Amino acid sequence: MKADFSRIIKACVLFPVLIAFDLFTKSIAVNALDGGKRIPLIPGVLEFYYIQNRGAAFGIFQDGTFILGLVSAIALAVLIFVYLRVPDGKKYLPLRLVLIFIAAGAAGNLYDRITLQYVRDFIYFSLIDFPVFNVADIYVTCSVFILAYLILFYYKEEDLQFRNRRS
């Protein structure tokens, strides 16, 4: 399989841009919401509210920074490995984008875990009392749903068997 290095270069540009946006929004949230402030966007539905999350989704694995960081680092390595094995071509662009977004989300939260020992969360759906989350979480969650759709409805089984094909 002949590698298209332009797609790798594009990924190497998009990946840090996504991480930078996540970290930028977290920084703004810390500065604007410090001290327990709440900023309603849609009163009774959606608000900005800053918390320090020392666990994973829904508050599980509290104070499990090391194991969560390790899992994130392994996930990043696997995502990069898979990305590099996805064939070139327009057909696989959605899959490549989804992998980049998942990796960027994992990297953004991994950065927080390594540097702060917690993840900065600040988006809160008060209507349903949904756990507070951040932009990196949006990247991962939305991308996993899109990935599921792609696997179930878009790609055929033979499309997803990435072997070392010789050109």
C-alpha positions as CSV (number, residue, x, y, z in Angstrom):
1,M,0.0,0.0,0.0
2,K,1.5,3.3,-1.1
3,A,1.2,5.9,1.7
4,D,-0.3,9.3,0.9
5,F,1.9,11.5,3.1
6,S,-0.3,14.6,2.5
7,R,-3.0,13.0,4.7
8,I,-0.5,12.4,7.4
9,I,0.6,16.0,7.2
10,K,-3.0,17.1,7.4
11,A,-3.6,15.0,10.4
12,C,-0.5,16.4,12.0
13,V,-1.9,19.9,11.5
14,L,-5.6,19.1,12.6
15,F,-4.7,17.1,15.6
16,P,-2.8,19.8,17.5
17,V,-5.3,22.5,16.4
18,L,-8.1,20.4,18.0
19,I,-6.1,19.9,21.2
20,A,-5.3,23.6,21.3
21,F,-9.0,24.5,21.0
22,D,-9.9,22.2,23.8
23,L,-7.1,23.5,26.1
24,F,-8.1,27.1,25.1
25,T,-11.7,26.6,26.1
26,K,-10.6,25.0,29.4
27,S,-8.4,27.9,30.2
28,I,-11.2,30.4,29.5
29,A,-13.5,28.3,31.7
30,V,-11.1,28.3,34.6
31,N,-10.6,32.1,34.4
32,A,-14.3,33.0,33.9
33,L,-15.9,30.4,36.3
34,D,-13.4,30.3,39.1
35,G,-15.0,30.3,42.5
36,G,-18.1,28.4,41.6
37,K,-19.6,30.9,39.2
38,R,-22.3,29.6,36.9
39,I,-23.1,31.2,33.5
40,P,-26.4,30.2,32.1
41,L,-26.5,29.9,28.3
42,I,-30.1,28.6,28.2
43,P,-31.6,29.1,31.7
44,G,-32.6,25.8,33.2
45,V,-31.1,23.8,30.3
46,L,-27.5,24.6,29.6
47,E,-24.8,26.4,31.6
48,F,-21.1,26.8,32.1
49,Y,-20.0,25.5,35.5
50,Y,-16.4,24.7,36.2
51,I,-15.4,21.6,38.1
52,Q,-12.1,19.6,38.5
53,N,-12.8,16.0,37.5
54,R,-10.4,13.6,39.2
55,G,-12.1,10.6,37.7
56,A,-13.6,9.4,34.4
57,A,-17.0,9.8,32.8
58,F,-19.9,10.0,35.3
59,G,-17.4,10.4,38.2
60,I,-16.1,6.8,38.1
61,F,-12.5,5.9,39.0
62,Q,-12.2,9.0,41.3
63,D,-8.5,9.7,42.0
64,G,-7.5,7.1,39.3
65,T,-5.3,9.6,37.5
66,F,-2.5,7.1,36.8
67,I,-4.6,4.3,35.4
68,L,-6.8,6.8,33.4
69,G,-3.7,8.4,32.0
70,L,-2.2,5.0,31.1
71,V,-5.4,4.0,29.4
72,S,-5.5,7.3,27.5
73,A,-1.9,6.9,26.4
74,I,-2.5,3.3,25.2
75,A,-5.7,4.4,23.4
76,L,-3.7,7.2,21.7
77,A,-1.1,4.7,20.5
78,V,-3.7,2.3,19.2
79,L,-5.6,5.2,17.4
80,I,-2.3,6.3,15.7
81,F,-1.6,2.7,14.7
82,V,-5.1,2.3,13.2
83,Y,-4.9,5.7,11.5
84,L,-1.7,4.8,9.8
85,R,-3.3,1.5,8.5
86,V,-6.4,3.1,7.1
87,P,-6.2,3.1,3.3
88,D,-5.9,6.4,1.3
89,G,-8.8,7.7,-0.6
90,K,-11.9,9.7,-0.2
91,K,-13.9,6.7,0.9
92,Y,-11.9,6.5,4.1
93,L,-11.8,10.3,4.9
94,P,-14.7,10.1,7.4
95,L,-13.0,7.2,9.3
96,R,-9.7,9.1,9.3
97,L,-11.4,12.3,10.6
98,V,-13.2,10.4,13.4
99,L,-9.9,8.8,14.5
100,I,-8.2,12.2,14.6
101,F,-11.1,13.7,16.7
102,I,-11.1,10.8,19.2
103,A,-7.3,11.0,19.5
104,A,-7.4,14.8,20.0
105,G,-10.0,14.4,22.7
106,A,-8.0,11.7,24.5
107,A,-4.9,13.8,24.2
108,G,-6.6,17.0,25.6
109,N,-7.8,15.2,28.7
110,L,-4.5,13.3,29.0
111,Y,-2.7,16.7,29.0
112,D,-4.9,17.8,31.9
113,R,-4.3,14.5,33.9
114,I,-0.5,14.7,33.5
115,T,-0.1,18.5,34.2
116,L,-2.9,19.1,36.7
117,Q,-3.9,15.6,38.1
118,Y,-7.5,16.3,37.1
119,V,-9.5,17.2,34.0
120,R,-11.2,20.6,33.7
121,D,-14.9,20.2,32.9
122,F,-17.2,23.1,32.4
123,I,-20.3,22.4,30.2
124,Y,-23.4,21.3,32.2
125,F,-26.8,20.3,31.0
126,S,-28.8,21.2,34.0
127,L,-32.1,20.2,32.5
128,I,-31.2,16.5,32.9
129,D,-28.5,16.9,35.5
130,F,-26.0,15.4,33.1
131,P,-22.3,15.1,34.3
132,V,-20.2,18.2,33.5
133,F,-18.0,17.7,30.5
134,N,-15.6,19.6,28.2
135,V,-14.7,20.0,24.5
136,A,-12.4,17.0,24.5
137,D,-15.3,14.9,25.7
138,I,-17.5,16.2,22.9
139,Y,-14.8,15.2,20.4
140,V,-14.7,11.7,21.8
141,T,-18.4,11.1,22.3
142,C,-19.6,12.5,19.0
143,S,-16.8,10.7,17.1
144,V,-17.6,7.4,18.7
145,F,-21.3,7.7,17.6
146,I,-20.2,8.6,14.1
147,L,-17.7,5.7,14.1
148,A,-20.5,3.3,15.1
149,Y,-22.6,4.7,12.3
150,L,-19.8,4.3,9.8
151,I,-19.1,0.7,10.9
152,L,-22.8,-0.3,10.9
153,F,-24.1,1.5,7.9
154,Y,-21.4,3.0,5.7
155,Y,-18.5,0.6,5.3
156,K,-18.8,-3.0,4.2
157,E,-16.9,-5.7,6.1
158,E,-14.2,-5.9,3.4
159,D,-13.7,-2.1,3.6
160,L,-12.6,-2.4,7.2
161,Q,-10.0,-5.1,6.8
162,F,-6.8,-3.2,6.7
163,R,-4.1,-5.5,5.6
164,N,-0.6,-4.8,4.2
165,R,-1.6,-4.6,0.6
166,R,1.2,-4.3,-1.8
167,S,0.8,-1.8,-4.7
